[in-house]
């Protein structure tokens, strides 16, 4: 759900070495585009920190606590 193929990373089956090699070759042949994709991936990853996720869970639990059970 986090990775968007070709926008902020690449989705490749782990058991498909030919496809992995193709994408590595593409990155080598297209360094500017590869750098943009890499930076987008880094931007996404920088938001995936424990403190942020824990805070989101706390908000969710507080909201659920306030809602009546049906």
mmCIF file of the N, C-alpha and C atoms, coordinates in Angstrom:
data_MODEL
# 
_entry.id   MODEL 
# 
loop_
_atom_site.group_PDB 
_atom_site.id 
_atom_site.type_symbol 
_atom_site.label_atom_id 
_atom_site.label_alt_id 
_atom_site.label_comp_id 
_atom_site.label_asym_id 
_atom_site.label_entity_id 
_atom_site.label_seq_id 
_atom_site.pdbx_PDB_ins_code 
_atom_site.Cartn_x 
_atom_site.Cartn_y 
_atom_site.Cartn_z 
_atom_site.occupancy 
_atom_site.B_iso_or_equiv 
_atom_site.pdbx_formal_charge 
_atom_site.auth_seq_id 
_atom_site.auth_comp_id 
_atom_site.auth_asym_id 
_atom_site.auth_atom_id 
_atom_site.pdbx_PDB_model_num 
ATOM 1   N N  . UNK A 1 1  ? 0.814   -1.200  0.000   1.00 0.00 ? 1  UNK A N  1 
ATOM 2   C CA . UNK A 1 1  ? 0.000   0.000   0.000   1.00 0.00 ? 1  UNK A CA 1 
ATOM 3   C C  . UNK A 1 1  ? 0.856   1.262   0.000   1.00 0.00 ? 1  UNK A C  1 
ATOM 4   N N  . UNK A 1 2  ? 2.090   1.141   0.394   1.00 0.00 ? 2  UNK A N  1 
ATOM 5   C CA . UNK A 1 2  ? 2.949   2.322   0.506   1.00 0.00 ? 2  UNK A CA 1 
ATOM 6   C C  . UNK A 1 2  ? 3.694   2.584   -0.797  1.00 0.00 ? 2  UNK A C  1 
ATOM 7   N N  . UNK A 1 3  ? 4.159   1.514   -1.424  1.00 0.00 ? 3  UNK A N  1 
ATOM 8   C CA . UNK A 1 3  ? 4.956   1.663   -2.646  1.00 0.00 ? 3  UNK A CA 1 
ATOM 9   C C  . UNK A 1 3  ? 4.046   1.752   -3.858  1.00 0.00 ? 3  UNK A C  1 
ATOM 10  N N  . UNK A 1 4  ? 4.258   2.802   -4.647  1.00 0.00 ? 4  UNK A N  1 
ATOM 11  C CA . UNK A 1 4  ? 3.568   2.943   -5.927  1.00 0.00 ? 4  UNK A CA 1 
ATOM 12  C C  . UNK A 1 4  ? 4.624   2.701   -7.010  1.00 0.00 ? 4  UNK A C  1 
ATOM 13  N N  . UNK A 1 5  ? 4.466   1.595   -7.719  1.00 0.00 ? 5  UNK A N  1 
ATOM 14  C CA . UNK A 1 5  ? 5.460   1.163   -8.692  1.00 0.00 ? 5  UNK A CA 1 
ATOM 15  C C  . UNK A 1 5  ? 5.789   2.283   -9.680  1.00 0.00 ? 5  UNK A C  1 
ATOM 16  N N  . UNK A 1 6  ? 7.075   2.608   -9.754  1.00 0.00 ? 6  UNK A N  1 
ATOM 17  C CA . UNK A 1 6  ? 7.541   3.608   -10.699 1.00 0.00 ? 6  UNK A CA 1 
ATOM 18  C C  . UNK A 1 6  ? 7.400   5.037   -10.214 1.00 0.00 ? 6  UNK A C  1 
ATOM 19  N N  . UNK A 1 7  ? 6.760   5.250   -9.060  1.00 0.00 ? 7  UNK A N  1 
ATOM 20  C CA . UNK A 1 7  ? 6.608   6.604   -8.529  1.00 0.00 ? 7  UNK A CA 1 
ATOM 21  C C  . UNK A 1 7  ? 7.501   6.826   -7.310  1.00 0.00 ? 7  UNK A C  1 
ATOM 22  N N  . UNK A 1 8  ? 7.499   5.847   -6.384  1.00 0.00 ? 8  UNK A N  1 
ATOM 23  C CA . UNK A 1 8  ? 8.329   5.981   -5.181  1.00 0.00 ? 8  UNK A CA 1 
ATOM 24  C C  . UNK A 1 8  ? 9.068   4.681   -4.864  1.00 0.00 ? 8  UNK A C  1 
ATOM 25  N N  . UNK A 1 9  ? 9.131   3.817   -5.835  1.00 0.00 ? 9  UNK A N  1 
ATOM 26  C CA . UNK A 1 9  ? 9.827   2.543   -5.679  1.00 0.00 ? 9  UNK A CA 1 
ATOM 27  C C  . UNK A 1 9  ? 9.408   1.598   -6.786  1.00 0.00 ? 9  UNK A C  1 
ATOM 28  N N  . UNK A 1 10 ? 9.788   0.356   -6.623  1.00 0.00 ? 10 UNK A N  1 
ATOM 29  C CA . UNK A 1 10 ? 9.439   -0.657  -7.608  1.00 0.00 ? 10 UNK A CA 1 
ATOM 30  C C  . UNK A 1 10 ? 8.916   -1.891  -6.895  1.00 0.00 ? 10 UNK A C  1 
ATOM 31  N N  . UNK A 1 11 ? 7.885   -2.470  -7.438  1.00 0.00 ? 11 UNK A N  1 
ATOM 32  C CA . UNK A 1 11 ? 7.322   -3.711  -6.917  1.00 0.00 ? 11 UNK A CA 1 
ATOM 33  C C  . UNK A 1 11 ? 7.728   -4.836  -7.857  1.00 0.00 ? 11 UNK A C  1 
ATOM 34  N N  . UNK A 1 12 ? 8.500   -5.759  -7.330  1.00 0.00 ? 12 UNK A N  1 
ATOM 35  C CA . UNK A 1 12 ? 9.026   -6.848  -8.136  1.00 0.00 ? 12 UNK A CA 1 
ATOM 36  C C  . UNK A 1 12 ? 8.923   -8.142  -7.336  1.00 0.00 ? 12 UNK A C  1 
ATOM 37  N N  . UNK A 1 13 ? 8.407   -9.196  -7.953  1.00 0.00 ? 13 UNK A N  1 
ATOM 38  C CA . UNK A 1 13 ? 8.392   -10.472 -7.236  1.00 0.00 ? 13 UNK A CA 1 
ATOM 39  C C  . UNK A 1 13 ? 9.816   -10.897 -6.870  1.00 0.00 ? 13 UNK A C  1 
ATOM 40  N N  . UNK A 1 14 ? 9.998   -11.328 -5.647  1.00 0.00 ? 14 UNK A N  1 
ATOM 41  C CA . UNK A 1 14 ? 11.330  -11.719 -5.177  1.00 0.00 ? 14 UNK A CA 1 
ATOM 42  C C  . UNK A 1 14 ? 11.898  -12.890 -5.970  1.00 0.00 ? 14 UNK A C  1 
ATOM 43  N N  . UNK A 1 15 ? 11.022  -13.691 -6.544  1.00 0.00 ? 15 UNK A N  1 
ATOM 44  C CA . UNK A 1 15 ? 11.476  -14.868 -7.288  1.00 0.00 ? 15 UNK A CA 1 
ATOM 45  C C  . UNK A 1 15 ? 11.577  -14.606 -8.796  1.00 0.00 ? 15 UNK A C  1 
ATOM 46  N N  . UNK A 1 16 ? 11.733  -13.331 -9.170  1.00 0.00 ? 16 UNK A N  1 
ATOM 47  C CA . UNK A 1 16 ? 11.850  -12.969 -10.584 1.00 0.00 ? 16 UNK A CA 1 
ATOM 48  C C  . UNK A 1 16 ? 13.144  -12.186 -10.815 1.00 0.00 ? 16 UNK A C  1 
ATOM 49  N N  . UNK A 1 17 ? 14.289  -12.888 -10.794 1.00 0.00 ? 17 UNK A N  1 
ATOM 50  C CA . UNK A 1 17 ? 15.570  -12.179 -10.930 1.00 0.00 ? 17 UNK A CA 1 
ATOM 51  C C  . UNK A 1 17 ? 15.715  -11.450 -12.259 1.00 0.00 ? 17 UNK A C  1 
ATOM 52  N N  . UNK A 1 18 ? 15.080  -11.940 -13.318 1.00 0.00 ? 18 UNK A N  1 
ATOM 53  C CA . UNK A 1 18 ? 15.165  -11.257 -14.610 1.00 0.00 ? 18 UNK A CA 1 
ATOM 54  C C  . UNK A 1 18 ? 14.521  -9.875  -14.517 1.00 0.00 ? 18 UNK A C  1 
ATOM 55  N N  . UNK A 1 19 ? 13.368  -9.791  -13.860 1.00 0.00 ? 19 UNK A N  1 
ATOM 56  C CA . UNK A 1 19 ? 12.677  -8.503  -13.725 1.00 0.00 ? 19 UNK A CA 1 
ATOM 57  C C  . UNK A 1 19 ? 13.484  -7.559  -12.829 1.00 0.00 ? 19 UNK A C  1 
ATOM 58  N N  . UNK A 1 20 ? 14.061  -8.102  -11.773 1.00 0.00 ? 20 UNK A N  1 
ATOM 59  C CA . UNK A 1 20 ? 14.906  -7.285  -10.896 1.00 0.00 ? 20 UNK A CA 1 
ATOM 60  C C  . UNK A 1 20 ? 16.084  -6.727  -11.690 1.00 0.00 ? 20 UNK A C  1 
ATOM 61  N N  . UNK A 1 21 ? 16.715  -7.575  -12.502 1.00 0.00 ? 21 UNK A N  1 
ATOM 62  C CA . UNK A 1 21 ? 17.845  -7.132  -13.331 1.00 0.00 ? 21 UNK A CA 1 
ATOM 63  C C  . UNK A 1 21 ? 17.403  -6.073  -14.335 1.00 0.00 ? 21 UNK A C  1 
ATOM 64  N N  . UNK A 1 22 ? 16.209  -6.242  -14.929 1.00 0.00 ? 22 UNK A N  1 
ATOM 65  C CA . UNK A 1 22 ? 15.694  -5.244  -15.874 1.00 0.00 ? 22 UNK A CA 1 
ATOM 66  C C  . UNK A 1 22 ? 15.523  -3.882  -15.204 1.00 0.00 ? 22 UNK A C  1 
ATOM 67  N N  . UNK A 1 23 ? 14.977  -3.888  -13.993 1.00 0.00 ? 23 UNK A N  1 
ATOM 68  C CA . UNK A 1 23 ? 14.763  -2.625  -13.297 1.00 0.00 ? 23 UNK A CA 1 
ATOM 69  C C  . UNK A 1 23 ? 16.084  -1.992  -12.851 1.00 0.00 ? 23 UNK A C  1 
ATOM 70  N N  . UNK A 1 24 ? 17.032  -2.812  -12.431 1.00 0.00 ? 24 UNK A N  1 
ATOM 71  C CA . UNK A 1 24 ? 18.357  -2.279  -12.103 1.00 0.00 ? 24 UNK A CA 1 
ATOM 72  C C  . UNK A 1 24 ? 19.007  -1.657  -13.336 1.00 0.00 ? 24 UNK A C  1 
ATOM 73  N N  . UNK A 1 25 ? 18.891  -2.329  -14.467 1.00 0.00 ? 25 UNK A N  1 
ATOM 74  C CA . UNK A 1 25 ? 19.430  -1.802  -15.722 1.00 0.00 ? 25 UNK A CA 1 
ATOM 75  C C  . UNK A 1 25 ? 18.732  -0.487  -16.077 1.00 0.00 ? 25 UNK A C  1 
ATOM 76  N N  . UNK A 1 26 ? 17.411  -0.441  -15.904 1.00 0.00 ? 26 UNK A N  1 
ATOM 77  C CA . UNK A 1 26 ? 16.659  0.784   -16.185 1.00 0.00 ? 26 UNK A CA 1 
ATOM 78  C C  . UNK A 1 26 ? 17.177  1.925   -15.312 1.00 0.00 ? 26 UNK A C  1 
ATOM 79  N N  . UNK A 1 27 ? 17.391  1.655   -14.036 1.00 0.00 ? 27 UNK A N  1 
ATOM 80  C CA . UNK A 1 27 ? 17.893  2.684   -13.122 1.00 0.00 ? 27 UNK A CA 1 
ATOM 81  C C  . UNK A 1 27 ? 19.262  3.194   -13.564 1.00 0.00 ? 27 UNK A C  1 
ATOM 82  N N  . UNK A 1 28 ? 20.108  2.298   -14.019 1.00 0.00 ? 28 UNK A N  1 
ATOM 83  C CA . UNK A 1 28 ? 21.438  2.699   -14.484 1.00 0.00 ? 28 UNK A CA 1 
ATOM 84  C C  . UNK A 1 28 ? 21.357  3.531   -15.762 1.00 0.00 ? 28 UNK A C  1 
ATOM 85  N N  . UNK A 1 29 ? 20.406  3.201   -16.635 1.00 0.00 ? 29 UNK A N  1 
ATOM 86  C CA . UNK A 1 29 ? 20.250  3.933   -17.891 1.00 0.00 ? 29 UNK A CA 1 
ATOM 87  C C  . UNK A 1 29 ? 19.467  5.232   -17.738 1.00 0.00 ? 29 UNK A C  1 
ATOM 88  N N  . UNK A 1 30 ? 18.734  5.374   -16.624 1.00 0.00 ? 30 UNK A N  1 
ATOM 89  C CA . UNK A 1 30 ? 17.890  6.547   -16.388 1.00 0.00 ? 30 UNK A CA 1 
ATOM 90  C C  . UNK A 1 30 ? 18.161  7.121   -14.998 1.00 0.00 ? 30 UNK A C  1 
ATOM 91  N N  . UNK A 1 31 ? 19.377  7.599   -14.767 1.00 0.00 ? 31 UNK A N  1 
ATOM 92  C CA . UNK A 1 31 ? 19.731  8.023   -13.407 1.00 0.00 ? 31 UNK A CA 1 
ATOM 93  C C  . UNK A 1 31 ? 18.894  9.189   -12.880 1.00 0.00 ? 31 UNK A C  1 
ATOM 94  N N  . UNK A 1 32 ? 18.516  10.117  -13.738 1.00 0.00 ? 32 UNK A N  1 
ATOM 95  C CA . UNK A 1 32 ? 17.721  11.249  -13.258 1.00 0.00 ? 32 UNK A CA 1 
ATOM 96  C C  . UNK A 1 32 ? 16.343  10.788  -12.769 1.00 0.00 ? 32 UNK A C  1 
ATOM 97  N N  . UNK A 1 33 ? 15.681  9.956   -13.571 1.00 0.00 ? 33 UNK A N  1 
ATOM 98  C CA . UNK A 1 33 ? 14.377  9.432   -13.168 1.00 0.00 ? 33 UNK A CA 1 
ATOM 99  C C  . UNK A 1 33 ? 14.508  8.536   -11.939 1.00 0.00 ? 33 UNK A C  1 
ATOM 100 N N  . UNK A 1 34 ? 15.573  7.741   -11.911 1.00 0.00 ? 34 UNK A N  1 
ATOM 101 C CA . UNK A 1 34 ? 15.817  6.872   -10.768 1.00 0.00 ? 34 UNK A CA 1 
ATOM 102 C C  . UNK A 1 34 ? 16.032  7.669   -9.492  1.00 0.00 ? 34 UNK A C  1 
ATOM 103 N N  . UNK A 1 35 ? 16.729  8.786   -9.604  1.00 0.00 ? 35 UNK A N  1 
ATOM 104 C CA . UNK A 1 35 ? 16.948  9.645   -8.443  1.00 0.00 ? 35 UNK A CA 1 
ATOM 105 C C  . UNK A 1 35 ? 15.636  10.224  -7.927  1.00 0.00 ? 35 UNK A C  1 
ATOM 106 N N  . UNK A 1 36 ? 14.748  10.603  -8.839  1.00 0.00 ? 36 UNK A N  1 
ATOM 107 C CA . UNK A 1 36 ? 13.442  11.141  -8.434  1.00 0.00 ? 36 UNK A CA 1 
ATOM 108 C C  . UNK A 1 36 ? 12.638  10.076  -7.702  1.00 0.00 ? 36 UNK A C  1 
ATOM 109 N N  . UNK A 1 37 ? 12.613  8.873   -8.250  1.00 0.00 ? 37 UNK A N  1 
ATOM 110 C CA . UNK A 1 37 ? 11.886  7.767   -7.609  1.00 0.00 ? 37 UNK A CA 1 
ATOM 111 C C  . UNK A 1 37 ? 12.489  7.464   -6.244  1.00 0.00 ? 37 UNK A C  1 
ATOM 112 N N  . UNK A 1 38 ? 13.805  7.444   -6.174  1.00 0.00 ? 38 UNK A N  1 
ATOM 113 C CA . UNK A 1 38 ? 14.477  7.173   -4.899  1.00 0.00 ? 38 UNK A CA 1 
ATOM 114 C C  . UNK A 1 38 ? 14.131  8.239   -3.861  1.00 0.00 ? 38 UNK A C  1 
ATOM 115 N N  . UNK A 1 39 ? 14.130  9.501   -4.281  1.00 0.00 ? 39 UNK A N  1 
ATOM 116 C CA . UNK A 1 39 ? 13.823  10.579  -3.344  1.00 0.00 ? 39 UNK A CA 1 
ATOM 117 C C  . UNK A 1 39 ? 12.369  10.473  -2.859  1.00 0.00 ? 39 UNK A C  1 
ATOM 118 N N  . UNK A 1 40 ? 11.466  10.144  -3.757  1.00 0.00 ? 40 UNK A N  1 
ATOM 119 C CA . UNK A 1 40 ? 10.067  9.964   -3.354  1.00 0.00 ? 40 UNK A CA 1 
ATOM 120 C C  . UNK A 1 40 ? 9.946   8.822   -2.345  1.00 0.00 ? 40 UNK A C  1 
ATOM 121 N N  . UNK A 1 41 ? 10.682  7.753   -2.574  1.00 0.00 ? 41 UNK A N  1 
ATOM 122 C CA . UNK A 1 41 ? 10.691  6.646   -1.616  1.00 0.00 ? 41 UNK A CA 1 
ATOM 123 C C  . UNK A 1 41 ? 11.229  7.064   -0.267  1.00 0.00 ? 41 UNK A C  1 
ATOM 124 N N  . UNK A 1 42 ? 12.285  7.859   -0.276  1.00 0.00 ? 42 UNK A N  1 
ATOM 125 C CA . UNK A 1 42 ? 12.854  8.363   0.980   1.00 0.00 ? 42 UNK A CA 1 
ATOM 126 C C  . UNK A 1 42 ? 11.859  9.261   1.701   1.00 0.00 ? 42 UNK A C  1 
ATOM 127 N N  . UNK A 1 43 ? 11.136  10.081  0.936   1.00 0.00 ? 43 UNK A N  1 
ATOM 128 C CA . UNK A 1 43 ? 10.133  10.953  1.545   1.00 0.00 ? 43 UNK A CA 1 
ATOM 129 C C  . UNK A 1 43 ? 9.052   10.139  2.244   1.00 0.00 ? 43 UNK A C  1 
ATOM 130 N N  . UNK A 1 44 ? 8.603   9.081   1.600   1.00 0.00 ? 44 UNK A N  1 
ATOM 131 C CA . UNK A 1 44 ? 7.590   8.206   2.204   1.00 0.00 ? 44 UNK A CA 1 
ATOM 132 C C  . UNK A 1 44 ? 8.168   7.533   3.449   1.00 0.00 ? 44 UNK A C  1 
ATOM 133 N N  . UNK A 1 45 ? 9.361   6.998   3.323   1.00 0.00 ? 45 UNK A N  1 
ATOM 134 C CA . UNK A 1 45 ? 9.979   6.263   4.433   1.00 0.00 ? 45 UNK A CA 1 
ATOM 135 C C  . UNK A 1 45 ? 10.235  7.157   5.644   1.00 0.00 ? 45 UNK A C  1 
ATOM 136 N N  . UNK A 1 46 ? 10.539  8.421   5.400   1.00 0.00 ? 46 UNK A N  1 
ATOM 137 C CA . UNK A 1 46 ? 10.827  9.316   6.521   1.00 0.00 ? 46 UNK A CA 1 
ATOM 138 C C  . UNK A 1 46 ? 9.606   9.526   7.407   1.00 0.00 ? 46 UNK A C  1 
ATOM 139 N N  . UNK A 1 47 ? 8.416   9.318   6.870   1.00 0.00 ? 47 UNK A N  1 
ATOM 140 C CA . UNK A 1 47 ? 7.202   9.444   7.668   1.00 0.00 ? 47 UNK A CA 1 
ATOM 141 C C  . UNK A 1 47 ? 6.839   8.176   8.411   1.00 0.00 ? 47 UNK A C  1 
ATOM 142 N N  . UNK A 1 48 ? 7.564   7.115   8.179   1.00 0.00 ? 48 UNK A N  1 
ATOM 143 C CA . UNK A 1 48 ? 7.258   5.822   8.794   1.00 0.00 ? 48 UNK A CA 1 
ATOM 144 C C  . UNK A 1 48 ? 8.124   5.612   10.031  1.00 0.00 ? 48 UNK A C  1 
ATOM 145 N N  . UNK A 1 49 ? 7.939   6.468   10.998  1.00 0.00 ? 49 UNK A N  1 
ATOM 146 C CA . UNK A 1 49 ? 8.704   6.351   12.226  1.00 0.00 ? 49 UNK A CA 1 
ATOM 147 C C  . UNK A 1 49 ? 7.783   5.902   13.355  1.00 0.00 ? 49 UNK A C  1 
ATOM 148 N N  . UNK A 1 50 ? 8.349   5.230   14.314  1.00 0.00 ? 50 UNK A N  1 
ATOM 149 C CA . UNK A 1 50 ? 7.569   4.646   15.399  1.00 0.00 ? 50 UNK A CA 1 
ATOM 150 C C  . UNK A 1 50 ? 6.746   5.699   16.138  1.00 0.00 ? 50 UNK A C  1 
ATOM 151 N N  . UNK A 1 51 ? 7.350   6.842   16.436  1.00 0.00 ? 51 UNK A N  1 
ATOM 152 C CA . UNK A 1 51 ? 6.651   7.871   17.200  1.00 0.00 ? 51 UNK A CA 1 
ATOM 153 C C  . UNK A 1 51 ? 5.386   8.328   16.478  1.00 0.00 ? 51 UNK A C  1 
ATOM 154 N N  . UNK A 1 52 ? 5.488   8.526   15.175  1.00 0.00 ? 52 UNK A N  1 
ATOM 155 C CA . UNK A 1 52 ? 4.327   8.965   14.397  1.00 0.00 ? 52 UNK A CA 1 
ATOM 156 C C  . UNK A 1 52 ? 3.260   7.879   14.384  1.00 0.00 ? 52 UNK A C  1 
ATOM 157 N N  . UNK A 1 53 ? 3.662   6.648   14.111  1.00 0.00 ? 53 UNK A N  1 
ATOM 158 C CA . UNK A 1 53 ? 2.697   5.551   14.068  1.00 0.00 ? 53 UNK A CA 1 
ATOM 159 C C  . UNK A 1 53 ? 2.041   5.339   15.425  1.00 0.00 ? 53 UNK A C  1 
ATOM 160 N N  . UNK A 1 54 ? 2.820   5.412   16.494  1.00 0.00 ? 54 UNK A N  1 
ATOM 161 C CA . UNK A 1 54 ? 2.266   5.246   17.831  1.00 0.00 ? 54 UNK A CA 1 
ATOM 162 C C  . UNK A 1 54 ? 1.254   6.347   18.118  1.00 0.00 ? 54 UNK A C  1 
ATOM 163 N N  . UNK A 1 55 ? 1.566   7.564   17.725  1.00 0.00 ? 55 UNK A N  1 
ATOM 164 C CA . UNK A 1 55 ? 0.636   8.672   17.914  1.00 0.00 ? 55 UNK A CA 1 
ATOM 165 C C  . UNK A 1 55 ? -0.669  8.461   17.176  1.00 0.00 ? 55 UNK A C  1 
ATOM 166 N N  . UNK A 1 56 ? -0.577  7.915   15.969  1.00 0.00 ? 56 UNK A N  1 
ATOM 167 C CA . UNK A 1 56 ? -1.789  7.627   15.197  1.00 0.00 ? 56 UNK A CA 1 
ATOM 168 C C  . UNK A 1 56 ? -2.634  6.555   15.882  1.00 0.00 ? 56 UNK A C  1 
ATOM 169 N N  . UNK A 1 57 ? -1.993  5.551   16.444  1.00 0.00 ? 57 UNK A N  1 
ATOM 170 C CA . UNK A 1 57 ? -2.728  4.517   17.179  1.00 0.00 ? 57 UNK A CA 1 
ATOM 171 C C  . UNK A 1 57 ? -3.399  5.097   18.420  1.00 0.00 ? 57 UNK A C  1 
ATOM 172 N N  . UNK A 1 58 ? -2.710  5.977   19.124  1.00 0.00 ? 58 UNK A N  1 
ATOM 173 C CA . UNK A 1 58 ? -3.299  6.606   20.315  1.00 0.00 ? 58 UNK A CA 1 
ATOM 174 C C  . UNK A 1 58 ? -4.552  7.382   19.921  1.00 0.00 ? 58 UNK A C  1 
ATOM 175 N N  . UNK A 1 59 ? -4.471  8.149   18.840  1.00 0.00 ? 59 UNK A N  1 
ATOM 176 C CA . UNK A 1 59 ? -5.642  8.894   18.358  1.00 0.00 ? 59 UNK A CA 1 
ATOM 177 C C  . UNK A 1 59 ? -6.787  7.952   18.022  1.00 0.00 ? 59 UNK A C  1 
ATOM 178 N N  . UNK A 1 60 ? -6.471  6.857   17.348  1.00 0.00 ? 60 UNK A N  1 
ATOM 179 C CA . UNK A 1 60 ? -7.497  5.879   16.983  1.00 0.00 ? 60 UNK A CA 1 
ATOM 180 C C  . UNK A 1 60 ? -8.140  5.284   18.227  1.00 0.00 ? 60 UNK A C  1 
ATOM 181 N N  . UNK A 1 61 ? -7.334  4.887   19.195  1.00 0.00 ? 61 UNK A N  1 
ATOM 182 C CA . UNK A 1 61 ? -7.869  4.283   20.424  1.00 0.00 ? 61 UNK A CA 1 
ATOM 183 C C  . UNK A 1 61 ? -8.722  5.278   21.198  1.00 0.00 ? 61 UNK A C  1 
ATOM 184 N N  . UNK A 1 62 ? -8.305  6.543   21.235  1.00 0.00 ? 62 UNK A N  1 
ATOM 185 C CA . UNK A 1 62 ? -9.096  7.561   21.920  1.00 0.00 ? 62 UNK A CA 1 
ATOM 186 C C  . UNK A 1 62 ? -10.438 7.749   21.225  1.00 0.00 ? 62 UNK A C  1 
ATOM 187 N N  . UNK A 1 63 ? -10.428 7.754   19.914  1.00 0.00 ? 63 UNK A N  1 
ATOM 188 C CA . UNK A 1 63 ? -11.664 7.898   19.152  1.00 0.00 ? 63 UNK A CA 1 
ATOM 189 C C  . UNK A 1 63 ? -12.581 6.701   19.415  1.00 0.00 ? 63 UNK A C  1 
ATOM 190 N N  . UNK A 1 64 ? -12.017 5.506   19.391  1.00 0.00 ? 64 UNK A N  1 
ATOM 191 C CA . UNK A 1 64 ? -12.828 4.311   19.638  1.00 0.00 ? 64 UNK A CA 1 
ATOM 192 C C  . UNK A 1 64 ? -13.379 4.291   21.054  1.00 0.00 ? 64 UNK A C  1 
ATOM 193 N N  . UNK A 1 65 ? -12.615 4.793   21.985  1.00 0.00 ? 65 UNK A N  1 
ATOM 194 C CA . UNK A 1 65 ? -13.058 4.837   23.381  1.00 0.00 ? 65 UNK A CA 1 
ATOM 195 C C  . UNK A 1 65 ? -14.262 5.751   23.535  1.00 0.00 ? 65 UNK A C  1 
ATOM 196 N N  . UNK A 1 66 ? -14.308 6.831   22.763  1.00 0.00 ? 66 UNK A N  1 
ATOM 197 C CA . UNK A 1 66 ? -15.390 7.805   22.851  1.00 0.00 ? 66 UNK A CA 1 
ATOM 198 C C  . UNK A 1 66 ? -16.662 7.335   22.150  1.00 0.00 ? 66 UNK A C  1 
ATOM 199 N N  . UNK A 1 67 ? -16.542 6.474   21.161  1.00 0.00 ? 67 UNK A N  1 
ATOM 200 C CA . UNK A 1 67 ? -17.706 6.014   20.407  1.00 0.00 ? 67 UNK A CA 1 
ATOM 201 C C  . UNK A 1 67 ? -18.427 4.915   21.156  1.00 0.00 ? 67 UNK A C  1 
ATOM 202 N N  . UNK A 1 68 ? -19.757 4.994   21.225  1.00 0.00 ? 68 UNK A N  1 
ATOM 203 C CA . UNK A 1 68 ? -20.495 3.913   21.904  1.00 0.00 ? 68 UNK A CA 1 
ATOM 204 C C  . UNK A 1 68 ? -20.463 2.636   21.074  1.00 0.00 ? 68 UNK A C  1 
ATOM 205 N N  . UNK A 1 69 ? -20.443 1.513   21.750  1.00 0.00 ? 69 UNK A N  1 
ATOM 206 C CA . UNK A 1 69 ? -20.496 0.228   21.072  1.00 0.00 ? 69 UNK A CA 1 
ATOM 207 C C  . UNK A 1 69 ? -21.925 -0.085  20.682  1.00 0.00 ? 69 UNK A C  1 
ATOM 208 N N  . UNK A 1 70 ? -22.124 -0.564  19.501  1.00 0.00 ? 70 UNK A N  1 
ATOM 209 C CA . UNK A 1 70 ? -23.477 -0.923  19.045  1.00 0.00 ? 70 UNK A CA 1 
ATOM 210 C C  . UNK A 1 70 ? -23.678 -2.399  19.058  1.00 0.00 ? 70 UNK A C  1 
# 
